[in-house]
Amino acid sequence: MDQCQEPGQSEEEVTGMVCQEADLRDGEMREVTVGDQKVLLVRTQGQYSAVGSQCSHYNAPLVKGALVGDRVRCPFHGACFNVRTGDIEEYPGLDCLPSYKVKVEDGKVYVSINKKSLKLTKRVKEMCSVSADIKHTILLIGGGPASLVCAETLRQKCYQGRVIMVTKDTLPPFDKPKLSKAMNLDSNSILLRSSDFYQQYGIEVWTQKEVVSVNPAAKAVKMSDGMLQHYDQLLISTGCRARPLSCPGCDLKGVKLLQNYEDAKEIYSACLGQKAVVIGASFIGMEVASYLSGKAASVSMVGTTRYPYERSLGPEIGKMTMQMLEEHNVKFYMNDRVTEIRGANGKVKEVVLNSGTVVEADVVIAGIGVIPNSDFLAGSKVEVDSRKAVIVDKFMRTNIPDVFSAGDVTSFPLTVRGDQRVNIGHWQMSQAQGRVAALNMLNQPTKIESVPFFWTVLLGKSIRYTGYGEGYTEIIFKGKVEERKFLAFYIKDEVVVAAASLMFDPAVAHLAELMATGQTLTKAQAQAEDLSWLQM
């Protein structure tokens, strides 16, 4: 690309002529370079705009994503950015993209970047801080993604009261999806924000503190150390905890649950060169087995269905993932369950299955589901469902005034399924709900309308998923599952309710964006040979 000093251009900018005006049609994007900086150049409605080229979540190249209207959606994990402003509009991730000046002159397109921001790939949205004069407190219970996005959104919208986040974790908000995918992590590498960040924007983070009860009448919560804290508005975003095993021997040394950073480190070091048994062929269980293969002496997986993910992704994909792990010496015991864990000297020695099979074990890791963390709400009159999830409306409000809830602990109405009440444990959905809760706390009525987006990683390969497939009756495949390159459409009542893919980007990102714009995707569309509507 030509680098040039434009007449009248300031000394502080680098300008590049990046293309001819006629080079891009509406709805097209291209990665260009200006002064060593990669830039995403987009043309929509006859106008050019330029933003950072990498997703602010994990730096995926956005040029490989899906462009629908004024939004580009990341091909890997579904974050969305406005191509005119660079602002993040859908999660995961926290930061916006830098946006650059574009000028069209004599049929040529020029992009200018301020020299100070040449190396920046992301941008923190402008935020205010706390003001000592304002006597108003918003208390966030839980240190996960919903609380963090809620806190940041409050500050972005000029809320200057106290923001207090209480978490029983030892760490401030961290990137929890990484714990099962790469267990041996340095704690600093997974923190979502630095301690300086919280200080700068006046967000109080209290770690290793647990709320044991809520009194909405007095607008106060009680901590395990007896401390009382007053609030004006409250967010319950306590997430879920791993469901413990309940068989004989489940209390032996070497039986582990993966809940926090310390657990991940402990499981990793306990399994090195040892025999590991993972109970539960769930997303977490499969990721842990995948990560430990090649590090543990042996890895065995016990599951109650024929194949992993059989109910969620279907038997074909389940069988394929099982074969992937078997190639890396993971041994599967499916259609079976644990009846007893036997030990010697108080330590795990073997796992006994219902079929009579006995599997040798030094470490047992349970991944058999989760329980919403809502026990502390007993007596508060905050309504929970039969699974103990906190019931909220589309504005993330509970049945108690000034008490909101967000994240994995909630049961909420899902737009893409006609407001069916669901409990979804996705990182991206928690962030979206945290934002919606903050806006409604500030009396800016906003509904949760995000489309679920989820990913799992096995042996470096990523399966992406969007929508909500519960109750699907049929799966239509494009590509070949056995070749490990496919797109699966989940059908219910002649409509596509969800999709999953492997090595088929950006199909799932594009589908998520179509669902987000309210489009109904039909079975006939999924069956069609021509998939040009997916921009593949």
C-alpha positions, -999 to 999 in steps of 0.1 A, spaced: 0 0 0 12 35 -7 22 55 24 20 92 17 19 125 34 -14 141 24 -15 178 18 -27 194 51 -23 161 69 -11 164 105 24 153 114 8 130 140 -9 107 115 2 80 91 -20 78 60 -21 51 35 -39 48 1 -54 14 6 -75 7 -25 -95 22 -54 -130 33 -45 -145 7 -69 -125 -22 -54 -151 -31 -27 -188 -36 -32 -213 -30 -5 -212 -58 22 -175 -65 14 -145 -62 37 -107 -65 32 -77 -65 55 -53 -37 45 -21 -23 60 -13 13 71 21 20 86 26 -17 97 -9 -18 113 -34 -42 99 -68 -26 94 -102 -40 85 -117 -19 57 -154 -23 52 -179 -9 27 -215 -7 37 -243 14 21 -218 30 -2 -196 42 26 -162 31 36 -152 27 73 -120 13 89 -116 -4 123 -90 -27 141 -86 -60 123 -84 -83 153 -112 -94 176 -106 -80 211 -114 -113 227 -86 -137 214 -73 -117 184 -91 -137 157 -89 -121 122 -122 -104 117 -118 -104 79 -127 -141 82 -158 -134 101 -194 -126 90 -205 -91 80 -242 -84 83 -254 -48 80 -231 -26 101 -218 -55 123 -189 -78 118 -190 -110 139 -159 -129 149 -156 -163 132 -142 -180 163 -163 -171 193 -191 -148 181 -181 -113 194 -197 -85 173 -184 -50 165 -200 -20 148 -179 -14 117 -185 24 118 -176 30 155 -156 -1 164 -178 -5 195 -184 -40 209 -221 -50 205 -220 -87 214 -197 -108 235 -173 -125 245 -145 -99 250 -146 -66 269 -130 -41 246 -139 -21 215 -119 -19 183 -99 12 174 -116 31 146 -97 51 119 -104 81 96 -113 72 61 -112 97 32 -122 90 -5 -106 114 -30 -103 111 -68 -115 75 -67 -89 65 -41 -95 54 -5 -72 67 22 -70 55 59 -53 77 85 -41 64 119 -28 85 148 9 76 154 2 72 191 -24 45 185 -5 27 157 2 -4 177 -31 -6 196 -54 -34 186 -82 -27 211 -98 2 228 -113 6 263 -146 24 261 -146 58 279 -155 53 315 -161 76 345 -150 68 381 -166 70 415 -175 104 431 -174 107 469 -204 130 470 -228 104 455 -244 82 483 -256 53 461 -242 18 461 -246 -10 436 -235 -43 450 -225 -72 426 -224 -107 442 -201 -129 422 -168 -122 404 -176 -136 370 -182 -121 335 -217 -109 343 -205 -88 373 -175 -74 354 -195 -63 324 -222 -49 347 -196 -28 365 -179 -16 334 -213 -7 317 -223 13 348 -191 33 345 -194 37 307 -229 52 313 -215 77 338 -228 61 370 -206 76 397 -219 58 429 -201 30 446 -196 -3 427 -187 -32 449 -180 -67 436 -179 -95 461 -163 -128 451 -153 -159 472 -126 -166 446 -89 -157 454 -87 -140 421 -106 -110 407 -125 -117 375 -106 -142 353 -111 -161 320 -127 -192 333 -133 -210 300 -95 -214 298 -94 -235 330 -106 -268 314 -89 -261 280 -54 -253 294 -52 -262 330 -16 -253 338 -19 -215 335 -2 -186 352 -29 -167 372 -17 -133 357 -23 -146 322 -60 -152 328 -70 -120 346 -96 -101 326 -85 -67 340 -55 -55 360 -58 -42 396 -49 -7 382 -79 -9 360 -103 -14 390 -86 14 408 -87 38 379 -125 34 375 -134 31 411 -146 -5 411 -141 -22 445 -133 -59 442 -135 -78 474 -120 -113 469 -123 -143 493 -155 -129 507 -188 -148 506 -223 -135 509 -244 -158 531 -277 -141 532 -297 -112 516 -323 -90 533 -341 -71 506 -363 -53 532 -332 -38 548 -313 -36 515 -284 -54 531 -263 -85 526 -244 -105 553 -210 -119 547 -196 -151 562 -173 -130 584 -204 -114 599 -200 -81 581 -231 -63 568 -231 -43 536 -259 -20 525 -269 -16 488 -293 5 468 -293 -20 439 -281 -56 439 -269 -80 412 -269 -117 419 -244 -133 395 -230 -161 416 -228 -186 387 -229 -224 393 -208 -249 411 -197 -283 400 -221 -311 411 -202 -334 435 -202 -372 432 -224 -390 457 -212 -426 455 -193 -444 482 -157 -433 482 -164 -399 468 -146 -383 497 -113 -401 492 -81 -381 485 -76 -377 448 -113 -371 439 -115 -336 423 -139 -310 411 -129 -282 387 -143 -249 400 -116 -224 403 -80 -216 393 -65 -235 422 -85 -266 412 -71 -265 377 -35 -262 388 -41 -290 414 -57 -314 389 -29 -307 364 -1 -315 388 -19 -344 404 -24 -361 370 12 -358 356 24 -393 349 -6 -407 369 -38 -426 360 -67 -401 355 -104 -411 354 -128 -384 342 -165 -390 352 -190 -374 329 -186 -370 291 -197 -334 293 -181 -303 276 -159 -298 307 -151 -335 311 -141 -339 275 -119 -308 275 -101 -320 306 -96 -355 291 -83 -339 259 -59 -317 278 -46 -345 301 -41 -370 272 -3 -371 267 3 -357 302 -12 -383 324 0 -419 323 -35 -429 312 -69 -411 308 -102 -430 311 -136 -414 305 -169 -427 320 -202 -416 305 -238 -426 308 -248 -422 271 -235 -441 241 -214 -412 230 -202 -379 245 -225 -349 239 -251 -373 225 -281 -352 237 -267 -318 229 -248 -323 196 -262 -357 185 -246 -392 182 -227 -385 149 -206 -356 164 -204 -375 197 -189 -405 180 -164 -384 160 -151 -366 192 -148 -399 209 -127 -412 180 -105 -381 182 -97 -387 218 -93 -425 214 -65 -417 188 -48 -399 217 -52 -430 240 -82 -419 260 -101 -450 269 -139 -447 270 -164 -466 292 -197 -454 278 -233 -465 287 -220 -470 322 -219 -453 355 -197 -452 387 -211 -472 416 -181 -469 440 -147 -454 443 -123 -476 462 -92 -465 480 -62 -475 500 -49 -455 529 -76 -429 523 -64 -423 487 -82 -433 454 -71 -466 439 -99 -477 415 -133 -468 401 -160 -495 401 -186 -492 373 -221 -505 371 -211 -530 344 -187 -546 369 -156 -531 352 -129 -519 375 -107 -490 363 -74 -482 380 -72 -446 391 -48 -422 410 -70 -391 403 -108 -389 397 -122 -358 381 -160 -353 381 -178 -334 354 -214 -344 360 -232 -311 357 -236 -280 378 -258 -265 405 -268 -228 406 -253 -210 435 -285 -196 450 -286 -212 485 -278 -179 502 -311 -165 489 -331 -187 512 -355 -166 532 -350 -136 509 -382 -142 489 -361 -139 456 -379 -164 434 -360 -195 421 -371 -223 398 -371 -261 405 -334 -263 396 -326 -234 420 -319 -210 392 -329 -173 399 -360 -163 378 -356 -131 359 -376 -112 332 -361 -99 299 -348 -69 318 -328 -92 342 -351 -81 371 -360 -106 398 -394 -105 415 -379 -82 442 -375 -44 433 -339 -33 429 -326 -69 428 -313 -81 394 -296 -113 384 -274 -123 355 -252 -152 342 -253 -189 348 -274 -186 379 -304 -173 360 -334 -187 343 -344 -162 316 -367 -158 286 -348 -167 254 -358 -145 224 -348 -170 197 -370 -196 212 -401 -175 216 -392 -164 252 -390 -200 264 -375 -199 299 -340 -214 299 -308 -216 320 -277 -213 297 -242 -216 310 -224 -197 283 -196 -171 289 -210 -149 262 -245 -149 275 -233 -140 310 -215 -109 296 -246 -99 276 -268 -103 306 -244 -82 328 -247 -54 304 -285 -55 302 -287 -56 340 -266 -25 343 -286 -5 317 -319 -14 335 -304 -5 369 -298 30 353 -334 31 341 -324 26 304 -350 -1 295 -331 -28 275 -341 -64 269 -318 -94 267 -320 -105 231 -286 -121 225 -283 -153 205 -264 -180 225 -229 -187 211 -206 -214 225 -174 -232 217 -154 -261 229 -118 -271 222 -106 -307 218 -69 -314 209 -66 -279 193 -98 -283 172 -127 -260 180 -164 -269 176 -186 -238 175 -223 -237 184 -250 -212 182 -287 -211 190 -306 -233 214 -311 -269 202 -330 -285 231 -359 -306 218 -345 -308 182 -359 -337 161 -335 -339 132 -300 -329 122 -291 -319 87 -253 -321 79 -232 -303 53 -197 -317 48 -188 -349 64 -186 -355 102 -162 -385 98 -138 -362 78 -140 -337 107 -152 -309 85 -189 -302 88 -218 -279 95 -248 -293 114 -283 -277 114 -306 -287 143 -342 -287 133 -374 -284 153 -408 -278 138 -393 -272 103 -371 -244 116 -333 -243 123 -330 -238 161 -292 -243 164 -261 -251 144 -227 -266 152 -196 -267 130 -160 -279 128 -136 -264 102 -165 -246 85 -160 -210 95 -176 -185 94 -209 -204 90 -219 -205 126 -210 -168 131 -231 -159 101 -260 -180 113 -258 -163 147 -259 -129 131 -289 -139 109 -307 -152 141 -298 -120 159 -315 -99 132 -347 -119 138 -346 -141 107 -363 -175 108 -341 -201 90 -361 -229 76 -354 -266 72 -356 -261 34 -328 -235 35 -307 -260 55 -314 -288 30 -305 -267 -1 -274 -276 -20 -266 -239 -24 -253 -223 8 -245 -190 -7 -269 -174 18 -243 -183 44 -215 -163 26 -192 -194 27 
